[in-house]
Amino acid sequence: MTDITWISFLLIVIASLLLPKWLLLIFFVPLFMVTSFNNILPPLFSIGDADIQTFDPILIAVAIRVAGPILLRKQQLHFYPQYPSVAIFLCVLLGATIASYFRFGEEIFISEIISYIRLLTQISVFFLFPYSIRTTEELLLARKMFDYVGYAVASTVYLSFVVFGIGMELGEVQSSEEIVRYFGFIGDQVGFIILFFIFKKIIDRSWIGTVFLAGALFATGTRGAFVALSVGLVIILVQMRSQLSLSRRKMGILIMVLTIFVSIMVVQDFGGSRSRFLGYHLETGLTQRLVTMKLAGVMFIDNIIAGVGYTGFRHLALDYGAWHEFSSLLYFSPKFIATAGNQFLQAATDAGILGLVSFGYMSIVFLRTLKKAANTTVKQTQNDMSAGYVWLLSLLFGNLTAAWLLPSSLISYFLWIILGFAVLSEKNLPIANRNSVALGLHSKSVRTQR
């Protein structure tokens, strides 16, 4: 490592040891993930083919801080019923990935196992987060900070829009054939992240916040996110109308306002929200995704028992004629085979029928957890859990054109955080003295009571 990298590493470690654990997981890890994706901060160092990113020391430091009190028996170890479903899914993926070594060779295996380890790093947040919050006050502070993260994500999209308007580029902007799409600093997955916060603001009945976030979503022009938004809205209207306490008159006014807002966005073709659903743009995108899904389906059938290993589709798609299939209809791009097309096909190609079944079982457990948490957690976070429930359903059944349970995916990272909030509803948190709590630091009296 260079001197600058060493200094950065030491500063990150010091901050990781001093700042509240929940703050590190909610804010700093995603922040450093974004800087790594955009090559703003290079990897700290490499171990073989694996890069150690700036957010890895933070997760390690949080893990040490969580494990310390448990090992010293100053903190109770909770075994949450959601853990076995995750463990089963991970074991199935690991088995399929190890099998890929004997079936496809060392090079593919090394790439897959690095991706698998990166997935483990992400999922560790789900296990660490419930131990990072010790009181109800910390829970409410964490919930408020997570709310601000949603606004910050949307603001980066607007910032890209404004800066592009003056002839410069900031963050990721895609411009082609009179269509300009804005993604801020997060990239093309930002639309699916904003979705959760839109659902939350709707359930909160915060209409100004809803419009602000929806504008950012339209700026991305992400078709899959628009479909997932429609699915989520239907779920909210069907299952949560009484929770929103909306009369027919209020419901009519809300639908009218949303219709006017959407109409303005579509007429202005903001983010290509109209063009991308018409003619050439829709046909090209749909053709590409259907070919990808066709290849994934064939690969799944050929490897129905063991799959091809975690993220193995991108390595083996060429062996299934991907170059010829795409070239005969469109053109070939490595992006077309980066994933299997949607999360169900991704799980199926990763680990065969067992991978698909274990993923489905884990998803059902998560949906039940979020729905239960919406009724049992503290009142201030109930809407967050309801929004998480709607968001997960929208990802599963509305987002059928993209995979999201991937290494270094911010979509899945935020899902693990939300699920971490949900399992906290099964843990009785003490109520600390409000005057003695600041950013998660407890007074001696609170420690003594424990």
N, C-alpha and C positions, 0 to 999 in steps of 0.2 A: 504494500500500500504506500501511496505517496504521503508526504507530511500532511497535506490538506485532508486526505482521506482519514488518516489517523486522528486528526483533530476532530473531524466530523464524527467519527466513530466514538471517541471519548465523550463528546458533548451529548450524543444520543444516549449513551449508556448512563451518564449522570442524570439526564432528564428522566430517563426511564426508571431510575431508582428514587427520584424525588417527587415526581408528579403523581396524582391519583391514578390508580390502575385503570379505572373505567374511562378516564379522560384520554389516556394513551390509546385504548382500544377503539374508542368512538371517533376520535379526531386525528391523533397523530399517525396511527398506522395507515388509515386511508390517505392521509396527506402525503406520506412518504411513498405509498404505492403509486400515487399519481405522478410524483416527481420521478419515480423510477421508470414508469411507462413512457413518459415524455423525454427520457434521457437527460433530465435536468441534473439529477444526481446519479453518477455512475455506480455500479456495484462496489461494495466495500472491498471484496476480494472474491476469488473463485476457489472452489474445491473440486478439482477435476473439471467436469463439464457443467457443474452447478455454480451459479452466481449467488453470492450472499448479498442480498439487497439491504438497503438502509433500514427497512422496517423489521427485518429479522431480529436484530438485537433487542428491539423493543418487545417483541413477542417473547423472546427468551427471558428478558428481565422480568416481565409480568409473570411468566410461568414460575420463575424462581421465587418471586415475592408471594405468589399464591401458595406454592408448595411448602415454603418455610414454616408458616404458622400451622399448617396441617401436620407436618412431620413433627413439629414441636408440641402438637396437640393443644395449641391455643385456639384452633378453629376447627369446628366440626366438619367432617367430610360427609357431603350429601350425595346419595346415589339417586339420580333422577331417572325415572322410567323411560325417558327419551333416549338415553345413552345406548342401550342395546341395539336399537334400530340403526343408529349411526355406525356402531361397531360392526354389525352384520354387513352393512353396505360396504364399509371400508375393507373388511376381510375378503369379501367377494371380489372387489376390485384388485386387491393385492394378489389374490390367487391367480386371477386372469393375467395380471401383469407379469408375475413370475413365470407363468406358463409361456408367455410370449418369448422368453429367453430361449427356450428349447425349440419353439416353433418358427421364430422369425429372425433369430440371431441376436448377437450382443449389442449391435449399434441401436437397433430399435428398442431393445430392452432398456438400455441406459437412458434414452430419451424419455421413455414411458415412466421409469422409476423416478426420474427427476421431477416430472410432472406430478406424480403421485405424492412425493414428499412435499411439494409445494401445496398440494391440496390438503395434506395433513396439517401444514402450517396454518392454513386458513381455518380449517375446522377446529383447530385448537382454541380458537376464540370462543366457540360455543361452550367449551368446557371451562375456560378461564373466566368468562364474563360473570357468571353467577357468583364467583368467589371474589370478584373485584368490587362488589358493592356490599356494604355491611349494614347500612341503615336505610330507613325510608327516605331520609333527607338526601342521601347520596343517590338513591334511585330517582328521585324527582329532579335533582340537578342533572343527572345523566340523561334523563328523558328530555329536559329542556335543551341541553346541548345538542342532542340528536336532531331535534327540531331545527335548530340553527344550521346544522349541516345540510339539511334539505334546501334551505334558502340559499346557502352558499353555493351548492352545486348548481342550482338554477341560475344564480347570478353570474357564474362563469360563462354560461351559454349566452346570456344577454350581453356580457362584456365582449365576447367574440363577435356578436352581431354589431355592436357599436363600433368597435375598432375596425372591423371589415368595412363598415360604411365610410370610413375616412381613408380608405385605401391601404390598410395594413392588415396583417393577420396575427391573431393571438389565440393560442389553443388550436384545436383542430377545426378546420373549415373545409368542406367539400364543395367545390364549384365545378359544375359541368352542364353544358347546354341550357343555360339560363336558369338553372336550379342551384341555389346556394343553401347548404345545410350547415348548421352551427352546432358544435358539440362541446364547446368550452375546453377545459383541460382534461376531461375524463375520457373522451372518445365516444365511439358509437354506441356504447352501452349505457350512456347517460340517460337516454329516454326511459329505459326500464327502471332505473334508480329513482327518477323523478316520479314515476307512477305511484310508488308507495306513499310519497308525501302528498300527492294529489288526493289519493283515497283518504288519507288521514285528515286533510283539511276539509274534505267533504263531510266526513263523519263528525268532525269538530264543528261543522257549520260555519267555517271561516271562509266566506265566499271570495273575499279579496285575495287571500292567500291561495285559494284554488285557482283563480284567474291568473295570478302571477306565475304559478308553477305550470299551469296548462299552456301559457304562452311560450315558456321555455321548451316544453315538450313539442309543440308545433314547430318550433325553430329547428328541431333535429330532423323533422321529416321522416321519422322512423315508423314504417308501416306496421311492423310487428307490435310496437308500443301502442299505436292507435287501436289496433284490434284488441290488444290486452286491456286497454282503457275501456273499450266498449263492453267487454266481458265483465270487468270489474264494476262498471256502473249498473249493469243489469243485476249483478249479485247484490249490490247495495240496495237497489230499489226493491228487489224481491224479498231479501232476508232482513234488511235493517231499516225499513221504513218507519216502524214504530220506535226504534231506537233514536232515529233522527227527529221524531216528533213533528213530522211534516204533514200538515193537512193537505187535502186535495188542492186547495187554492194555492198554498205555498209551493206544492209540488209543481203545479202548472206554471207558476212564475219562474221557478228555478229552471224548468225545462225550456221555457221561452228564452231566458237569459243565456243559458248554455247554447241554445240553437243560434241565437244572434252572434254570440262570440265565435262559435265554430264557423259560422257562415262568413264572417269577416276574415278569419284566418284562411279559409279555403278560397274565397274570392281573391284575396291578395296573394294567394299561392305561397304563403309564408313557409319557408323551409321546404318548399316543394310539396306541401300537403295536398294539393290538387293534382299536380302533374304526375306525381309518383303513383297515383291510382288510375292513370289513364294511359292508353296507347302503348308506345314503345317502352316507356319506363316500367310500367307494370308488367308487360309481357317479358321483358328481359330479366327482371328480378324474379318473376314467378318461374320462368324456365330454368334459371340457374338453381333455384332452391329445389325444384322438382327433380332435376338431374342428381343433385347432391343426395336427396332423400332416397332416390332409386338406388344409387350406389350403396348407400348405407343399408338399405333393406336387403340387398343381395348379399352384402358382407355379413349381415346378421344371420341370414339363413345358412350361409356356408360355415359359420362359426357359432352356431346356435347354443352349443354347450358351454364353451369357455371364452367366447368373444376373442378379441385381438389385443387385449390389454388397454389400460387407461390411456386415452387420447390416441390409440393406435390407428384409428381411421385415417388420420392425416398422413400416416406413413405408408399405408397399404392401398389407398384409393387409386393410385396410379396403376397398381397391379390389376385392378378391376376395370381398367379402360377409361379412367377419368379423363385423360388428355383427349382421347378420340371422341368421347361422348360430348364434352364441352366444345371442342373445336368444330364438330359437325353442326352444332346448333348456334353457338355464340363465339367464344374464344376461351382459351384456358387461362386461369389465374390461380396461383396457390391459395388465394383467399377462399376460393370456391370449395376447397377440401380441408379447410382449417378445422371444421367441426362436422359432425354427422347431419346437421340440418336442424334438429330440435333436440330437446333434452331427453325425450324418451328413446329416440334412435341412438343418441350418444351413449346412454346407459346400456342399451342393447348391444351395440358394437363393442363397447368397452369390455363387458363381462358376460355376454350372452343372455340366455333366458333368466339365469340367476341374478344377473345385474339388473335386468328390467324389473323382476319381481321385488328384489330388495330395495330398489329405488322407489317403487310404488308403495311398498310397505312403509318406508321411512317418510314419504310424503304424507301418507294418511296419518301417521303418528304426529307429524308436525302440525297438520291442519287441526287435529283434535286438541293439541296442546295450545295453539293460538286461540281456538274457540273457547276452550275452558278458561284460559287466562283472561279473556275479555270479560268474564263474569266473576273472577276470583281475585284479580290483582287490585292494587289500590286504585281508587276512582280516577285519579289523574292520568293513569296509563291505560285505562280500559279501551279508550278509542284507538290508541296505538296498536293494541293487540287485535282489535277488530280490523284495522287497516292492514295489518300483517296477514291476517287470514284471507282477506280479499285479494291482497297482492300476490300471495302464493298461489291461490286459485287462478288468478289471471296469468301468472307465469306458466302454470301447468297446462291450461286449456285455452289461453288466448295467445300465448307466444309460442306458436308451433313452427316458427321459421328461424329459431336461434337456440343454441345450447348455452347454458349459463352456469352449470356446475363444473367450472373449469379452473385450472390453476391461475392464481392472480386475477380472478374475476371479482370486480367490485360488487357486482350484483349478488353473487353468492356470499361475499363477505358481509354485506349489509343484512342478508337473510340470516346469517349466523348470529349477528348482533341482536336482531329482532327476536330470534328464538331464545337468545340468552335472557332478554327481558322477560320472555314468556315463562321460562322455567323458574324465574325468581318468584313468580306468584305462588309456587309450591314451597317457598322458604319463608318462614316467619322472620321478618326483619324487625329489629328493635327500633324504637323511635328515639333518636338522639335529641339532646337539647339544641334547639335551633340557634341559640346565641353562641353555642360553642362549636358549631360546625361551619367550616369554610372550605369549600372545594374538597370535601371528603376527609378533612383532618379532624380527628375526634379529641375531645378533652379527656383529661385523666379520669374524670368522674365516669365517663362512659366506659372506658376501658376497665375501670375497677368493677363496674356493675357486671361485666362479663367474666 
